[in-house]
Amino acid sequence: MKPFACLSVLLVGLSGVVLDGAASDDLAGLHQTPHVRRPVAAALYDAEQRGRDRRSDGRLLCVVNHRSGSVSLIDPETRRVTAEVQIGGSLSDVAALPDGKTLLITDQARHELLVVHPSAAKAEVIGRVATPRYPVNVVVSDDGRLVAVACLWSHRVAILGPTTNDLISQTSQKKSPESSWDVHVVRLPFAPRMQAFVSGAALTQQAAEGERTPFAEDAAVARRLVVADAFGGKLAVIDPQAGRIESVRGLPAHNIRGMAVSVDGERLLLSHQVLSPHARTDYNDVLWGNLMQNVVRELSLGVVLDADADLLDGSRVIRLGEVGNGAADPAGIVAIPPQAHGLQPVGLGPWMVALSGVDELAVGTRSVSAKLDVGLRPLDVVWDGSRRAAYVVCSHDDSIAIVEEGAGSDGEWGVSRIPLGPQPAATPRERGERLFFDGRQSHDGWLSCHSCHTEGHTIGELADTLSDGSYGTPKLILSLLGSRDANPWGWNGRFRELHAQVSASFTSTLHAGTLHAPEVNDVVAFLHTLAPPPPVDEGMWTGADRAQIERGCQLFAGLGCRTCHVPPLTYSIDLVFDVGLRDEAGLTKFNPPTLRGLSQRSRFLHDGRAAKLADVFIEHGHQLDRELSPDELAALVAFLRSL
């Protein structure tokens, strides 16, 4: 793999770095100003004891806020926000380096990795490093030698090494780091989000016998990077030294939003959902949990690291939901020491997982032993071993829940909350956003809109809903990103108004009862804010790529594709067409979906029969009156993937 330094658009100098600590103080009392923060992740750090910060001792908590681009600094001992500092655009994740005083923060909007030195009252950005586009997750190896940044829409992972100490020293001196550390950029066949560095005995032996590389490590710390699909169920294993994918395998899973290594280091824990391909969205299948399961899955790391093994060998699934309590949308998960609260290391050991759709935190070992109300849409969980407490990031009410063992009135887990600051009155968009992610809108809390349309996109699976007016005709779940412009709605164009589609989905899919008109309006207001996803290779096209895209554009017009996919806005049309396909009920006329964001989809046509975009034309001859040459096919696909 070529290092980052060869991609000139991806490494930037540090002329814009904020180095003056006073410039980032919370002098205006930002944490006391009403605004929407939307916290998404947190990390503990050691506050430097100097100046006015001496009043705050011990480890503090840094919370990154996605909507406001700020960080909130919290003293868990006094249970107060000590400062809020604006440092970026849309912050998406945070990880601490082993020194305990340096944080790495991803900025999804500005495509940057920020190197930050926080104290109790300020957050100094000592470096900004450009990443592939849309970074959403950052992890650090235990020894701090490697950093991995997962970049969602660009389908890339950037691996920085061999030592993050170089990163800190170079950025603090306003020097470009490319001369002292290496970067691999690995392109994945899916959009990544969750990731973890893992190691195993077999890898240690390989490292001891193998040739050293610029990323070479001591044999005792040989490791791999495991990366999960943000929408579907794929899992990739990457050799960080070589910057090479070793395996990509699939699980019966989607919406993988939590990943952790067990305390004993032998298992990988995933929190995710499972949509049954055989169930309907009728009342009974929702009630009994046949349609959607919310689970913690344990995988053997030995199996994960063996490229030839079946990922399910030796795996175990713990169901988080039951009839009457569905546990929608499990998110962040953390493995906790077995001595915590008397939990014993049985099976995969003690863990905590945020149930983001039902506003709870689940605690368990082989099964769920407790569920605690924590706040609206909990996303991340941080374990503080020194205080025997967990900090839960609750996104939709801008708060942190502190869960402490033995602090409850009954001697069990106790929950207290720290507001990050005042919130303004909710807009229709924000009310609709809460409804979209609210699993309690479904019967017994089994699923939310987000469960099948993760972050508004698609999980790439088939669902047997009444959207087309019948059961027994499962259809590919469409992305809602950009749906504001793509009328009509539904594969058969059944819904002329988006309001009608939303109302029907809440009633016949979630079985939430009747959604009142003001609530429907709010959900539509939220959906109207969702832009189409960007092309995978946006910003990376060469002159040759652009020439090929232009040839594909001319082919698109010459082949008559514009008849059904009208440019330039949606590449769709407000009509249905017979395209030579038929569903199980005999439906032959389909609504042409928008082609915007086509490169972000994993399956195509109404029943997902085409696994690759090229297969739409090669295997199914979609609306072609002649066979395309290989060069023509490549150009047409390149154009479609550029939309």
KOLTITI-902335 format. One record per residue (C-alpha): residue number from 1; residue in one letter; z, y, x. Coordinates in nm, 2 decimals, decimal comma. Each point is the difference from the previous one (the first is absolute). Layout:
% KOLTITI-902335
<NUM A <Z Y X>> ...
% end
This chain:
% KOLTITI-902335
<1 M <0,00 0,00 0,00>> <2 K <-0,07 0,35 0,12>> <3 P <0,30 0,22 0,04>> <4 F <0,07 0,30 -0,21>> <5 A <-0,10 0,23 0,28>> <6 C <-0,36 -0,11 -0,06>> <7 L <0,01 0,14 -0,35>> <8 S <0,00 0,37 0,06>> <9 V <0,09 0,09 -0,36>> <10 L <0,32 -0,19 0,01>> <11 L <0,21 0,15 0,28>> <12 V <0,09 0,36 -0,01>> <13 G <0,17 0,24 0,24>> <14 L <0,34 0,15 -0,07>> <15 S <-0,08 0,37 -0,02>> <16 G <0,12 0,00 -0,36>> <17 V <0,33 -0,17 0,07>> <18 V <0,32 0,16 -0,13>> <19 L <0,24 0,01 0,30>> <20 D <0,23 0,28 -0,10>> <21 G <0,30 -0,16 -0,18>> <22 A <0,08 0,33 -0,18>> <23 A <-0,34 -0,01 -0,16>> <24 S <0,08 -0,32 -0,18>> <25 D <0,36 0,09 -0,12>> <26 D <0,07 -0,01 -0,37>> <27 L <0,07 0,37 0,01>> <28 A <-0,14 0,06 -0,35>> <29 G <0,21 -0,27 -0,16>> <30 L <-0,30 -0,21 -0,10>> <31 H <0,23 -0,28 -0,11>> <32 Q <0,15 0,24 -0,26>> <33 T <-0,34 0,11 -0,13>> <34 P <-0,15 -0,17 -0,31>> <35 H <-0,31 -0,19 0,09>> <36 V <-0,15 -0,35 -0,03>> <37 R <0,07 -0,21 0,31>> <38 R <-0,08 -0,37 -0,09>> <39 P <0,19 -0,17 0,29>> <40 V <-0,17 -0,33 0,11>> <41 A <0,18 -0,12 0,32>> <42 A <0,31 0,05 0,22>> <43 A <0,14 -0,08 0,34>> <44 L <0,33 0,03 0,17>> <45 Y <0,03 0,21 0,32>> <46 D <0,28 0,12 0,24>> <47 A <0,05 0,37 -0,04>> <48 E <0,03 0,19 0,33>> <49 Q <0,34 0,17 0,03>> <50 R <-0,08 0,35 0,10>> <51 G <0,04 0,35 -0,13>> <52 R <0,07 0,04 -0,37>> <53 D <-0,08 -0,37 -0,05>> <54 R <0,34 -0,11 0,15>> <55 R <0,15 0,00 -0,34>> <56 S <-0,20 -0,31 -0,09>> <57 D <0,08 -0,32 0,19>> <58 G <-0,16 -0,35 0,00>> <59 R <-0,33 -0,12 -0,14>> <60 L <-0,19 0,21 -0,25>> <61 L <-0,28 -0,09 -0,24>> <62 C <-0,35 0,15 0,01>> <63 V <-0,19 -0,02 -0,33>> <64 V <-0,38 0,07 0,00>> <65 N <-0,13 0,17 -0,31>> <66 H <-0,36 -0,07 -0,10>> <67 R <-0,08 0,28 -0,24>> <68 S <0,17 0,29 0,18>> <69 G <-0,08 -0,11 0,36>> <70 S <0,36 0,06 0,09>> <71 V <0,28 -0,21 0,15>> <72 S <0,35 0,00 -0,15>> <73 L <0,29 -0,05 0,25>> <74 I <0,31 -0,16 -0,15>> <75 D <0,35 -0,06 0,13>> <76 P <0,11 -0,32 -0,18>> <77 E <0,36 0,06 0,10>> <78 T <0,03 0,33 -0,19>> <79 R <-0,27 -0,11 -0,25>> <80 R <-0,20 0,32 0,03>> <81 V <-0,34 0,13 0,10>> <82 T <0,05 0,19 0,32>> <83 A <-0,36 0,14 0,01>> <84 E <-0,35 -0,03 -0,13>> <85 V <-0,28 0,08 0,24>> <86 Q <-0,37 0,04 -0,08>> <87 I <-0,20 -0,18 0,27>> <88 G <-0,32 -0,14 -0,15>> <89 G <-0,24 -0,06 -0,29>> <90 S <0,07 -0,33 -0,18>> <91 L <0,26 -0,19 0,20>> <92 S <-0,02 -0,38 -0,05>> <93 D <0,23 -0,19 0,23>> <94 V <0,26 0,03 0,28>> <95 A <0,13 -0,23 0,27>> <96 A <0,26 0,06 0,27>> <97 L <-0,05 -0,07 0,37>> <98 P <0,26 -0,21 0,18>> <99 D <0,15 0,32 0,16>> <100 G <0,14 0,08 -0,35>> <101 K <-0,09 0,36 0,04>> <102 T <-0,38 0,00 -0,05>> <103 L <-0,19 -0,06 -0,32>> <104 L <-0,36 -0,08 -0,06>> <105 I <-0,13 0,13 -0,33>> <106 T <-0,35 -0,05 -0,16>> <107 D <-0,18 0,28 -0,18>> <108 Q <-0,25 -0,15 -0,23>> <109 A <-0,17 0,33 -0,09>> <110 R <-0,04 0,12 0,35>> <111 H <-0,08 -0,34 0,16>> <112 E <0,28 0,04 0,26>> <113 L <0,29 -0,17 0,16>> <114 L <0,28 0,25 0,06>> <115 V <0,26 -0,04 0,28>> <116 V <0,32 0,16 -0,13>> <117 H <0,34 0,08 0,15>> <118 P <0,24 0,05 -0,29>> <119 S <0,35 0,13 0,01>> <120 A <0,23 0,08 -0,30>> <121 A <-0,16 0,34 -0,07>> <122 K <-0,35 -0,01 0,14>> <123 A <-0,30 -0,23 0,07>> <124 E <-0,20 0,08 0,30>> <125 V <-0,36 -0,13 0,01>> <126 I <-0,05 -0,06 0,37>> <127 G <-0,35 -0,16 -0,04>> <128 R <-0,28 -0,07 -0,24>> <129 V <-0,24 -0,28 0,07>> <130 A <-0,32 -0,05 -0,21>> <131 T <-0,03 -0,34 -0,16>> <132 P <-0,27 -0,18 -0,20>> <133 R <-0,02 0,16 -0,34>> <134 Y <0,27 -0,04 -0,26>> <135 P <0,30 -0,14 0,19>> <136 V <0,26 -0,15 -0,24>> <137 N <0,23 -0,22 0,21>> <138 V <0,15 0,01 0,35>> <139 V <0,20 -0,28 0,18>> <140 V <0,15 -0,02 0,34>> <141 S <0,07 -0,32 0,20>> <142 D <0,36 -0,07 0,07>> <143 D <-0,02 0,11 0,36>> <144 G <-0,21 0,31 -0,08>> <145 R <-0,29 -0,11 0,21>> <146 L <-0,25 -0,01 -0,29>> <147 V <-0,07 0,21 -0,30>> <148 A <-0,23 -0,10 -0,29>> <149 V <-0,14 0,24 -0,26>> <150 A <-0,17 -0,14 -0,31>> <151 C <-0,27 0,22 -0,14>> <152 L <-0,07 -0,07 -0,37>> <153 W <-0,35 0,11 -0,10>> <154 S <-0,16 -0,02 0,35>> <155 H <0,11 -0,37 0,01>> <156 R <0,13 0,04 0,36>> <157 V <0,31 -0,06 0,20>> <158 A <0,07 0,21 0,31>> <159 I <0,22 -0,18 0,26>> <160 L <0,16 0,23 0,26>> <161 G <0,14 -0,13 0,33>> <162 P <0,11 -0,11 0,25>> <163 T <0,31 0,22 -0,03>> <164 T <0,10 0,27 -0,25>> <165 N <0,20 0,17 0,27>> <166 D <-0,33 0,13 0,14>> <167 L <-0,09 0,12 -0,35>> <168 I <0,32 0,21 -0,01>> <169 S <-0,02 0,14 0,35>> <170 Q <-0,37 0,09 -0,02>> <171 T <0,02 0,17 -0,34>> <172 S <0,31 0,19 0,09>> <173 Q <-0,19 0,14 0,31>> <174 K <-0,31 0,09 -0,22>> <175 K <-0,21 -0,25 0,19>> <176 S <-0,26 -0,23 -0,16>> <177 P <0,15 -0,35 0,01>> <178 E <-0,32 -0,19 0,04>> <179 S <0,03 -0,01 0,38>> <180 S <0,33 -0,18 0,00>> <181 W <0,00 -0,24 -0,30>> <182 D <-0,26 -0,21 -0,18>> <183 V <-0,10 -0,02 -0,36>> <184 H <-0,18 -0,28 -0,18>> <185 V <-0,17 0,07 -0,33>> <186 V <-0,04 -0,31 -0,21>> <187 R <-0,23 0,00 -0,30>> <188 L <0,12 -0,23 -0,29>> <189 P <-0,19 -0,16 -0,29>> <190 F <0,25 0,16 -0,24>> <191 A <0,20 0,32 -0,05>> <192 P <0,33 -0,05 0,18>> <193 R <0,35 0,13 -0,08>> <194 M <0,30 -0,21 0,09>> <195 Q <0,03 -0,14 0,35>> <196 A <0,25 -0,15 0,25>> <197 F <0,03 -0,11 0,36>> <198 V <0,10 -0,36 0,03>> <199 S <0,04 -0,25 0,28>> <200 G <0,03 -0,37 0,05>> <201 A <0,06 -0,28 0,25>> <202 A <-0,37 -0,09 0,01>> <203 L <-0,09 0,36 0,08>> <204 T <0,26 0,02 0,28>> <205 Q <-0,16 -0,30 0,17>> <206 Q <-0,35 0,15 -0,04>> <207 A <0,12 0,32 0,16>> <208 A <0,16 -0,18 0,29>> <209 E <-0,33 -0,18 0,08>> <210 G <-0,25 0,27 -0,09>> <211 E <-0,17 0,27 0,19>> <212 R <0,16 0,35 -0,01>> <213 T <-0,19 0,28 -0,17>> <214 P <0,07 0,38 -0,04>> <215 F <0,21 -0,10 -0,30>> <216 A <0,17 -0,30 0,19>> <217 E <0,37 -0,06 -0,07>> <218 D <0,27 -0,21 0,14>> <219 A <-0,02 -0,36 -0,12>> <220 A <0,34 0,04 -0,16>> <221 V <-0,13 0,26 -0,24>> <222 A <-0,34 -0,14 -0,09>> <223 R <-0,09 0,11 -0,35>> <224 R <-0,26 0,03 -0,27>> <225 L <-0,06 0,26 -0,27>> <226 V <-0,01 -0,12 -0,36>> <227 V <-0,18 0,23 -0,25>> <228 A <-0,02 -0,04 -0,38>> <229 D <-0,26 0,11 -0,24>> <230 A <0,10 0,31 -0,20>> <231 F <-0,16 -0,12 -0,32>> <232 G <-0,08 -0,37 0,01>> <233 G <0,15 -0,30 0,17>> <234 K <-0,15 -0,02 0,35>> <235 L <0,22 -0,03 0,31>> <236 A <-0,14 0,07 0,36>> <237 V <0,15 -0,09 0,33>> <238 I <-0,09 0,22 0,29>> <239 D <0,04 -0,05 0,38>> <240 P <0,12 0,35 0,10>> <241 Q <-0,07 -0,05 0,37>> <242 A <-0,37 -0,08 -0,06>> <243 G <-0,04 0,21 -0,31>> <244 R <-0,15 -0,31 -0,17>> <245 I <0,04 -0,16 -0,34>> <246 E <0,11 -0,36 0,03>> <247 S <-0,01 -0,09 -0,37>> <248 V <-0,05 0,13 -0,35>> <249 R <0,13 -0,22 -0,28>> <250 G <0,08 0,04 -0,36>> <251 L <0,31 -0,04 -0,22>> <252 P <0,03 -0,02 -0,38>> <253 A <0,13 0,35 0,00>> <254 H <-0,08 0,36 -0,05>> <255 N <0,18 0,34 0,03>> <256 I <0,18 -0,11 0,32>> <257 R <0,24 0,29 0,04>> <258 G <0,28 -0,14 0,21>> <259 M <0,00 -0,19 0,33>> <260 A <0,30 -0,10 0,22>> <261 V <0,09 -0,25 0,26>> <262 S <0,31 -0,22 -0,08>> <263 V <0,31 0,06 0,20>> <264 D <-0,05 -0,33 0,18>> <265 G <-0,35 0,10 0,10>> <266 E <-0,16 -0,31 -0,14>> <267 R <-0,14 0,12 -0,33>> <268 L <-0,21 0,27 -0,14>> <269 L <0,11 0,15 -0,34>> <270 L <-0,25 0,15 -0,23>> <271 S <0,06 0,17 -0,34>> <272 H <-0,30 0,00 -0,23>> <273 Q <-0,14 -0,10 -0,34>> <274 V <-0,21 -0,29 -0,12>> <275 L <-0,25 0,04 -0,29>> <276 S <-0,08 -0,33 -0,16>> <277 P <-0,37 -0,06 -0,03>> <278 H <0,06 -0,22 -0,31>> <279 A <0,23 0,22 -0,21>> <280 R <-0,09 0,26 -0,26>> <281 T <0,15 0,34 -0,06>> <282 D <0,13 -0,12 -0,33>> <283 Y <0,36 0,03 -0,11>> <284 N <0,11 -0,35 0,09>> <285 D <-0,15 -0,01 0,35>> <286 V <0,17 0,34 0,07>> <287 L <0,33 -0,10 -0,15>> <288 W <0,03 -0,33 0,20>> <289 G <-0,12 0,14 0,32>> <290 N <-0,31 -0,20 0,00>> <291 L <-0,23 0,30 0,06>> <292 M <0,18 0,17 0,28>> <293 Q <0,27 -0,12 0,25>> <294 N <0,20 0,22 0,23>> <295 V <0,12 -0,19 0,30>> <296 V <0,14 -0,01 0,35>> <297 R <-0,20 -0,25 0,21>> <298 E <0,13 -0,16 0,32>> <299 L <-0,26 -0,11 0,25>> <300 S <0,07 -0,20 0,32>> <301 L <-0,09 0,22 0,30>> <302 G <-0,12 -0,31 0,18>> <303 V <-0,25 -0,05 -0,28>> <304 V <-0,10 0,37 -0,02>> <305 L <-0,08 0,00 0,38>> <306 D <-0,20 -0,33 -0,02>> <307 A <-0,35 0,11 -0,09>> <308 D <-0,09 -0,35 -0,11>> <309 A <0,30 -0,06 -0,23>> <310 D <0,02 0,05 -0,38>> <311 L <0,21 0,31 -0,05>> <312 L <0,18 -0,18 -0,29>> <313 D <0,13 -0,29 0,21>> <314 G <0,38 0,02 0,00>> <315 S <0,00 0,32 -0,21>> <316 R <0,25 0,08 -0,27>> <317 V <-0,02 0,23 -0,30>> <318 I <0,30 0,17 -0,16>> <319 R <-0,08 0,14 -0,35>> <320 L <0,16 0,34 -0,05>> <321 G <-0,06 0,01 -0,38>> <322 E <0,11 -0,20 -0,30>> <323 V <-0,05 0,01 -0,37>> <324 G <0,15 0,33 -0,11>> <325 N <-0,01 0,15 0,35>> <326 G <-0,34 -0,01 0,16>> <327 A <0,07 0,19 0,33>> <328 A <-0,33 0,18 0,02>> <329 D <-0,16 0,12 0,32>> <330 P <0,22 -0,12 0,29>> <331 A <-0,03 0,24 0,29>> <332 G <0,19 0,05 0,33>> <333 I <0,20 -0,29 0,13>> <334 V <0,26 -0,03 0,27>> <335 A <0,17 -0,30 0,16>> <336 I <0,38 0,06 0,04>> <337 P <0,25 -0,18 0,22>> <338 P <0,15 -0,31 -0,17>> <339 Q <0,36 0,12 0,03>> <340 A <-0,08 0,30 -0,23>> <341 H <0,20 -0,03 -0,32>> <342 G <0,07 -0,37 0,07>> <343 L <-0,36 -0,11 -0,04>> <344 Q <-0,07 -0,31 0,19>> <345 P <-0,33 -0,06 0,20>> <346 V <-0,15 -0,26 -0,23>> <347 G <-0,38 -0,05 -0,01>> <348 L <-0,16 0,34 0,08>> <349 G <0,34 0,17 0,03>> <350 P <0,14 0,31 -0,18>> <351 W <-0,25 0,27 -0,10>> <352 M <-0,03 0,31 -0,21>> <353 V <-0,32 0,09 -0,18>> <354 A <-0,08 0,32 -0,20>> <355 L <-0,14 -0,07 -0,35>> <356 S <-0,20 0,31 -0,03>> <357 G <-0,12 -0,05 -0,35>> <358 V <0,34 -0,05 -0,16>> <359 D <0,21 0,24 0,22>> <360 E <0,22 -0,28 0,15>> <361 L <0,10 -0,15 0,33>> <362 A <0,02 -0,38 0,01>> <363 V <0,24 -0,18 0,24>> <364 G <-0,03 -0,37 0,07>> <365 T <-0,04 -0,30 0,22>> <366 R <-0,17 -0,30 -0,16>> <367 S <0,01 0,18 -0,33>> <368 V <0,10 0,34 -0,13>> <369 S <0,37 0,05 0,00>> <370 A <0,02 0,36 -0,12>> <371 K <-0,22 0,27 -0,14>> <372 L <0,11 0,36 0,03>> <373 D <-0,13 0,32 -0,17>> <374 V <-0,08 0,24 0,28>> <375 G <-0,25 0,27 -0,11>> <376 L <-0,36 0,06 -0,11>> <377 R <-0,26 -0,20 0,18>> <378 P <0,19 -0,13 0,31>> <379 L <-0,26 -0,06 0,28>> <380 D <0,18 -0,05 0,33>> <381 V <0,33 -0,16 0,11>> <382 V <0,18 0,07 0,33>> <383 W <0,30 -0,20 0,11>> <384 D <0,28 0,17 0,20>> <385 G <0,20 -0,27 0,17>> <386 S <0,27 0,24 0,13>> <387 R <0,09 0,12 -0,35>> <388 R <-0,09 -0,33 -0,18>> <389 A <-0,22 0,19 -0,24>> <390 A <-0,36 0,02 -0,11>> <391 Y <-0,19 0,33 -0,06>> <392 V <-0,26 -0,03 -0,28>> <393 V <-0,28 0,26 -0,02>> <394 C <-0,06 0,08 -0,37>> <395 S <-0,33 0,18 -0,02>> <396 H <-0,02 0,13 -0,36>> <397 D <0,33 0,17 -0,02>> <398 D <0,01 0,13 0,36>> <399 S <0,32 -0,18 0,09>> <400 I <0,16 -0,24 0,24>> <401 A <0,23 -0,28 -0,14>> <402 I <0,27 -0,12 0,23>> <403 V <0,09 -0,37 -0,07>> <404 E <0,33 -0,10 0,17>> <405 E <0,16 -0,34 0,00>> <406 G <0,34 -0,02 -0,17>> <407 A <-0,03 0,36 -0,13>> <408 G <-0,04 -0,09 -0,37>> <409 S <0,28 0,01 -0,25>> <410 D <-0,01 -0,38 -0,01>> <411 G <-0,01 -0,04 0,38>> <412 E <-0,37 -0,07 0,00>> <413 W <-0,28 0,23 0,11>> <414 G <0,06 0,37 -0,08>> <415 V <-0,27 0,25 -0,05>> <416 S <0,01 0,38 0,05>> <417 R <-0,29 0,25 0,02>> <418 I <-0,10 0,30 0,21>> <419 P <-0,25 0,24 -0,16>> <420 L <-0,25 0,13 0,26>> <421 G <0,00 0,34 -0,18>> <422 P <-0,08 0,16 -0,33>> <423 Q <-0,32 -0,10 -0,19>> <424 P <-0,22 0,23 -0,21>> <425 A <-0,08 -0,08 -0,36>> <426 A <-0,24 -0,30 0,00>> <427 T <-0,37 0,07 -0,07>> <428 P <-0,22 -0,22 -0,22>> <429 R <-0,13 -0,15 0,32>> <430 E <0,34 -0,09 0,13>> <431 R <0,11 -0,14 -0,34>> <432 G <-0,31 -0,21 -0,01>> <433 E <0,05 -0,12 0,35>> <434 R <0,35 -0,13 -0,09>> <435 L <-0,14 -0,19 -0,30>> <436 F <-0,28 -0,15 0,21>> <437 F <0,25 -0,15 0,25>> <438 D <0,27 -0,08 -0,26>> <439 G <0,03 -0,38 -0,05>> <440 R <0,24 0,07 -0,28>> <441 Q <-0,30 0,10 -0,21>> <442 S <-0,09 -0,37 -0,01>> <443 H <0,18 -0,26 -0,20>> <444 D <0,31 -0,11 0,19>> <445 G <-0,11 0,19 0,31>> <446 W <-0,25 -0,25 0,14>> <447 L <-0,27 0,24 0,11>> <448 S <-0,13 0,36 0,00>> <449 C <-0,34 0,16 0,02>> <450 H <0,05 0,00 0,38>> <451 S <0,04 -0,38 0,00>> <452 C <-0,37 -0,05 -0,05>> <453 H <-0,12 0,34 0,11>> <454 T <0,20 0,04 0,32>> <455 E <0,04 0,37 0,07>> <456 G <-0,28 0,05 -0,26>> <457 H <-0,24 -0,23 0,19>> <458 T <-0,07 -0,37 -0,08>> <459 I <0,15 -0,32 0,12>> <460 G <-0,35 -0,16 -0,01>> <461 E <0,10 -0,28 -0,24>> <462 L <-0,12 -0,11 -0,34>> <463 A <0,22 0,07 -0,31>> <464 D <-0,04 -0,13 -0,35>> <465 T <0,07 0,30 -0,21>> <466 L <-0,11 0,14 -0,33>> <467 S <-0,18 0,29 0,17>> <468 D <-0,33 -0,17 -0,09>> <469 G <0,13 -0,10 -0,35>> <470 S <0,04 -0,37 0,07>> <471 Y <0,21 -0,26 0,18>> <472 G <-0,16 -0,27 0,21>> <473 T <-0,22 0,25 0,17>> <474 P <0,19 0,11 0,32>> <475 K <-0,15 0,30 0,17>> <476 L <0,04 0,16 0,35>> <477 I <0,27 0,26 0,00>> <478 L <-0,17 0,33 0,07>> <479 S <0,14 0,28 0,22>> <480 L <0,13 0,30 -0,19>> <481 L <-0,06 0,23 0,29>> <482 G <-0,27 0,24 -0,11>> <483 S <0,01 -0,14 -0,36>> <484 R <0,04 0,35 -0,14>> <485 D <-0,38 0,05 0,03>> <486 A <-0,13 -0,35 -0,07>> <487 N <-0,02 -0,02 -0,38>> <488 P <-0,02 -0,22 -0,20>> <489 W <0,28 -0,23 0,09>> <490 G <0,03 -0,38 0,01>> <491 W <-0,26 -0,25 0,12>> <492 N <-0,18 0,01 -0,34>> <493 G <0,04 0,37 -0,04>> <494 R <0,23 -0,06 -0,30>> <495 F <0,21 0,32 0,05>> <496 R <-0,18 0,33 -0,04>> <497 E <0,32 0,20 0,09>> <498 L <0,24 -0,06 0,29>> <499 H <0,29 0,07 -0,24>> <500 A <-0,11 -0,30 -0,21>> <501 Q <-0,02 -0,23 0,30>> <502 V <0,35 0,11 0,12>> <503 S <0,15 -0,05 -0,34>> <504 A <-0,15 -0,35 -0,04>> <505 S <0,12 -0,11 0,35>> <506 F <0,36 0,09 -0,07>> <507 T <-0,02 -0,17 -0,33>> <508 S <-0,20 -0,32 0,06>> <509 T <0,06 -0,06 0,37>> <510 L <0,36 0,13 0,07>> <511 H <0,11 -0,06 -0,36>> <512 A <0,21 0,31 0,02>> <513 G <-0,03 0,09 -0,37>> <514 T <-0,18 0,31 -0,10>> <515 L <-0,04 0,27 0,26>> <516 H <0,02 0,34 -0,17>> <517 A <-0,27 0,25 0,03>> <518 P <0,19 0,24 0,24>> <519 E <0,07 -0,30 0,23>> <520 V <-0,37 -0,11 -0,01>> <521 N <-0,10 0,36 0,09>> <522 D <0,24 -0,01 0,29>> <523 V <-0,14 -0,33 0,14>> <524 V <-0,35 0,14 -0,03>> <525 A <0,11 0,32 0,18>> <526 F <0,12 -0,22 0,29>> <527 L <-0,32 -0,21 0,00>> <528 H <-0,21 0,32 0,02>> <529 T <0,17 0,08 0,33>> <530 L <-0,12 -0,32 0,16>> <531 A <-0,31 0,06 0,22>> <532 P <-0,23 -0,28 0,10>> <533 P <0,10 -0,19 0,31>> <534 P <-0,19 0,11 0,32>> <535 P <-0,26 -0,22 0,18>> <536 V <0,15 -0,23 0,25>> <537 D <-0,19 0,15 0,29>> <538 E <0,04 0,36 -0,11>> <539 G <-0,01 0,23 0,31>> <540 M <-0,12 -0,28 0,23>> <541 W <-0,37 0,00 -0,07>> <542 T <-0,24 0,04 0,30>> <543 G <-0,34 0,16 -0,01>> <544 A <-0,15 -0,35 -0,04>> <545 D <0,24 -0,08 -0,29>> <546 R <-0,10 0,32 -0,18>> <547 A <-0,37 -0,08 0,04>> <548 Q <0,05 -0,34 -0,14>> <549 I <0,20 0,14 -0,29>> <550 E <-0,28 0,24 -0,07>> <551 R <-0,25 -0,29 -0,01>> <552 G <0,23 -0,17 -0,24>> <553 C <0,02 0,30 -0,22>> <554 Q <-0,38 0,01 -0,02>> <555 L <-0,01 -0,37 -0,09>> <556 F <0,27 0,06 -0,27>> <557 A <-0,23 0,25 -0,16>> <558 G <-0,32 -0,20 0,05>> <559 L <0,14 -0,32 -0,15>> <560 G <0,10 0,18 -0,32>> <561 C <0,38 -0,04 0,06>> <562 R <0,05 0,36 -0,12>> <563 T <-0,09 -0,11 -0,36>> <564 C <0,35 -0,15 -0,05>> <565 H <0,19 0,16 0,29>> <566 V <-0,09 0,36 -0,03>> <567 P <0,09 0,22 0,30>> <568 P <0,16 0,22 0,13>> <569 L <0,35 -0,01 -0,16>> <570 T <0,08 -0,35 -0,11>> <571 Y <-0,31 -0,21 0,05>> <572 S <0,06 -0,13 -0,36>> <573 I <-0,12 0,09 -0,35>> <574 D <0,13 0,02 -0,35>> <575 L <-0,19 -0,31 -0,12>> <576 V <0,01 -0,38 0,01>> <577 F <-0,28 -0,22 0,13>> <578 D <-0,11 -0,36 0,00>> <579 V <-0,01 -0,09 0,37>> <580 G <-0,07 -0,37 -0,04>> <581 L <0,37 -0,11 -0,01>> <582 R <0,20 -0,16 -0,28>> <583 D <0,37 -0,04 -0,04>> <584 E <0,18 -0,29 -0,17>> <585 A <-0,02 0,16 -0,34>> <586 G <-0,37 0,07 0,03>> <587 L <0,03 0,37 0,10>> <588 T <-0,32 0,11 0,17>> <589 K <0,02 0,37 0,01>> <590 F <0,23 0,16 0,26>> <591 N <0,12 0,34 0,10>> <592 P <-0,12 0,08 0,35>> <593 P <0,31 0,09 0,20>> <594 T <0,00 0,30 0,23>> <595 L <-0,12 -0,07 0,35>> <596 R <0,23 0,25 0,16>> <597 G <0,24 -0,17 0,23>> <598 L <-0,20 -0,32 0,00>> <599 S <0,09 -0,09 0,36>> <600 Q <0,36 -0,03 -0,11>> <601 R <-0,06 -0,29 -0,24>> <602 S <0,03 -0,36 0,09>> <603 R <-0,20 -0,16 -0,29>> <604 F <-0,29 0,11 -0,22>> <605 L <-0,16 -0,05 -0,34>> <606 H <0,20 -0,04 -0,32>> <607 D <0,15 -0,34 0,09>> <608 G <0,02 0,05 0,37>> <609 R <-0,26 -0,26 0,07>> <610 A <-0,13 0,20 0,30>> <611 A <0,24 -0,02 0,29>> <612 K <-0,21 0,24 0,22>> <613 L <-0,20 0,31 -0,10>> <614 A <-0,31 -0,16 0,16>> <615 D <0,05 -0,30 -0,23>> <616 V <-0,07 0,22 -0,30>> <617 F <-0,36 0,02 0,12>> <618 I <-0,04 -0,32 0,21>> <619 E <0,15 -0,26 -0,24>> <620 H <-0,02 0,18 -0,33>> <621 G <-0,31 0,21 0,04>> <622 H <0,17 0,28 -0,19>> <623 Q <-0,27 0,21 -0,18>> <624 L <-0,26 -0,05 0,28>> <625 D <-0,36 -0,07 -0,07>> <626 R <-0,08 -0,10 0,35>> <627 E <0,18 -0,15 0,30>> <628 L <0,14 0,23 0,26>> <629 S <-0,06 -0,04 0,37>> <630 P <0,31 -0,04 0,22>> <631 D <-0,04 0,36 0,12>> <632 E <-0,04 0,13 -0,35>> <633 L <0,31 -0,19 -0,12>> <634 A <0,20 0,13 0,30>> <635 A <-0,11 0,36 -0,08>> <636 L <0,08 -0,03 -0,37>> <637 V <0,34 -0,15 0,06>> <638 A <0,08 0,27 0,26>> <639 F <-0,09 0,27 -0,25>> <640 L <0,21 -0,16 -0,28>> <641 R <0,30 -0,03 0,24>> <642 S <-0,03 0,37 0,09>> <643 L <0,06 0,11 -0,36>> 
% end
